[in-house]
Amino acid sequence: MDARGPEVRFEGVARSFGGGGVAGVDCTIAAGSFVALVGTSGAGKSTLLRMVNRLVEPDRGRILIDGRDVAEGPAPLLRRHIGYVFQSVGLMPHMTVAENIALVPRIAGLPAPDGAALLEMVELPPEYAGRAPAALSGGERQRVGVARALATGAKLMLLDEPFGALDPVTRDGIGRRYRELHARLGLTSLMVTHDMAEALLLADRILVMAKGRIVGDATPAGMLAGKAGAEADAMIAVPASQAARIEALRR
Amino acid sequence: MNDLLAPLPGLAAHHLLLSAAAVGLALLVALPLGVLAARRPRLAAVSLGIAGVIQTIPGLALLALFYPLLLAIGHGVPALGFLPAWLALSLYALLPILRNVVTGLGGLDPAVMEAADGLGMTARQRLRLVEAPLAAPVVMAGIRTATVWTIGAATLATTVGARSLGNLIFAGLQTEDWGQVLVGCLASAALALIADGLLALIERGVARRERWSLMLGFAGVVLGLVAASLPLIGSGAPTVVVGAKNFSEQYVLARLIGARLEQAGYRVSYREGLGSAVALRALRQGDIDVYVDYSGTIWADTMHRPRPAPRAETLAGIATFLRPALMVGPLGFENAYALAMKRPGAARLPSADLRGLAAAAPRLRLGADLEFLSRPEWRAVRDAYGLRFAATRAYAPSFMYRALESGQVDVISAFSSDGRIAADGLTVLADPARALPGYDAILLVSPAHAHDRPFLDALTPLVGAIPVEAMRRANYMVDRDSDKASPADAARWLAGQVERR
């Protein structure tokens, strides 16, 4: 794998579902970019994300990672090279932190990773290695989740509401640290979030989804300037008005 | 007391091994089936449904059903003993294991399962690394339940001729030896408690990942199984199986025969409490090697002869019929069906015989043993004299005499060799029409030993050597309420009588 994260390309990708289906998406995520997928619940953003590592299989279209169709080969092999971080983390409760981090190399038959280095990468002290997931706070657990996703040296990260279950302070801190990690490791990050403020502050590019389609596509600055269409403006209006009301209270 | 405890270790060992084998087989079936069913709701519904229905069949009935089933298979498949007990108990152990595998796998955190998939585990890796360890405590709890049930139900294995602690319970129940019943019950309960405790240790070790309790539990289970297996490896002397039906006289005679064979150098085991039809079939198949049956029973039940024949003709006919099994000869007494009343009751009859009874029968109640009312002898005597009772009730043989004594019934189907006839001062009603066939006690030997000289030499001294008075007294020693003797004690006394002749 390159030092830089791969490019991800969606070509006419569709998948019908009761709610949250994808109706046809064509889009290219540039190598090394940090892209946020925003939209209301049921807009299809998680479905689109989960088609990249084939947790959901598309009905139509294809997805290419650095030009290679993800549908080639068995899904488990594909997934071992893509970091996947999601809201409920899913640490194995019967394994220590170190065992959780080493899980992907273990199932892939690769040598055990440097656990201490990975813990350091997510800013956890090395003595956490022997702890059980149940003994960690929510933010610590999600950091272990990130370390686990990075353990095989994956360069493409899929993040599905990764910080959604955390309190605002923890969430802000861990978001920033992830952003630094993204830059330092040269990752390609595709993050689903329903929090527009988070998307604006972390991503290079924001894709707005509604009813299974991409209805807005802009940089954070462009988005604030109203270049991403009505759906996007409506979503920005909420944090913007909140910020204004907070500012008003201050006076 | 020593007599009571002597057979305990051997029976407990058999009990334990039978239970372990049953739970083992159930695991072999339920674990893979449960894993499949956890992914397929319809398979789960069907398999849990079937296992649930099996569970509702009473344990005794399930065991009993396997006997005809295995008989139907034939081809030398033993229909008695370990095999039917093993299969029936395994079926019984299926449900708790299956249910807990399905529940355990179904109750796993969806986030953990999503992570397992998202990280790139194959289905097999997910089962091994995630599902199995996380569901293990629940599955272990199911195995524990299954084990306790199985150890309890294994007492019933006695009825299909498998050795278990049930031997003590059933034999004790027949001879009203409550000490023996209690020993059987307590031993089986103790086994269940110990097994439950050890499995609880394993369960705890699995759930909390405590290595020491896991090790301790496994060590205990292995130790128990090894200890139970040791007696089976034992000496190389040939083992012969002495059979007994389910009443006192049979237990006494089995011990008498067994003691003689032991003196002749055979290792002896007992299959006691067999049903009447089961015993003869078991002998002809070689599941048991020797036991005592009664000429009238074989004549009417097995050979389906409609009418009694003279004694010599009956015995010769049976000897020919049973080949290649061997009729060694009659023991010298009869245990015939007879109808008996308390003396005052009999005195009020027009005549103290079955004709007199027939006249009074519509005002009287008949108490019969469990078999009698469905036997051809009953039909024969009923039709010959036109017997019509006000009511008929069935009892276990020992309880029948109680019923007569307490006035619950007025007439009982007694046995001519029964010690309680003399002891209770009963009147046996004469049979002027000779409707009841003769019931010579005859010694039968399986085909495998029909030409075994030492074996036959040990037994032939019993032929014609037991007068009915001696048999009645031996029976009464076991049946009486106070100062009871064990069947082995009574057999020793009877052996003394045989020697004296």
HADDOCK unambig.tbl for C-alpha pairs under 7 A between the chains (distance, minus, plus):
assign (segid A and resid 55 and name CA) (segid B and resid 118 and name CA) 6.93 0.50 0.50
assign (segid A and resid 76 and name CA) (segid B and resid 120 and name CA) 3.96 0.50 0.50
assign (segid A and resid 76 and name CA) (segid B and resid 121 and name CA) 5.75 0.50 0.50
assign (segid A and resid 76 and name CA) (segid B and resid 122 and name CA) 5.92 0.50 0.50
assign (segid A and resid 77 and name CA) (segid B and resid 120 and name CA) 6.21 0.50 0.50
assign (segid A and resid 79 and name CA) (segid B and resid 118 and name CA) 6.24 0.50 0.50
assign (segid A and resid 79 and name CA) (segid B and resid 119 and name CA) 5.89 0.50 0.50
assign (segid A and resid 79 and name CA) (segid B and resid 120 and name CA) 4.70 0.50 0.50
assign (segid A and resid 80 and name CA) (segid B and resid 119 and name CA) 5.69 0.50 0.50
assign (segid A and resid 80 and name CA) (segid B and resid 120 and name CA) 4.92 0.50 0.50
assign (segid A and resid 84 and name CA) (segid B and resid 118 and name CA) 6.27 0.50 0.50
assign (segid A and resid 84 and name CA) (segid B and resid 119 and name CA) 6.95 0.50 0.50
assign (segid A and resid 88 and name CA) (segid B and resid 111 and name CA) 5.93 0.50 0.50
assign (segid A and resid 89 and name CA) (segid B and resid 111 and name CA) 6.89 0.50 0.50
assign (segid A and resid 90 and name CA) (segid B and resid 111 and name CA) 4.67 0.50 0.50
assign (segid A and resid 90 and name CA) (segid B and resid 112 and name CA) 4.23 0.50 0.50
assign (segid A and resid 90 and name CA) (segid B and resid 115 and name CA) 5.18 0.50 0.50
assign (segid A and resid 91 and name CA) (segid B and resid 112 and name CA) 6.33 0.50 0.50
assign (segid A and resid 92 and name CA) (segid B and resid 112 and name CA) 6.22 0.50 0.50
assign (segid A and resid 104 and name CA) (segid B and resid 119 and name CA) 6.15 0.50 0.50
assign (segid A and resid 107 and name CA) (segid B and resid 121 and name CA) 6.52 0.50 0.50
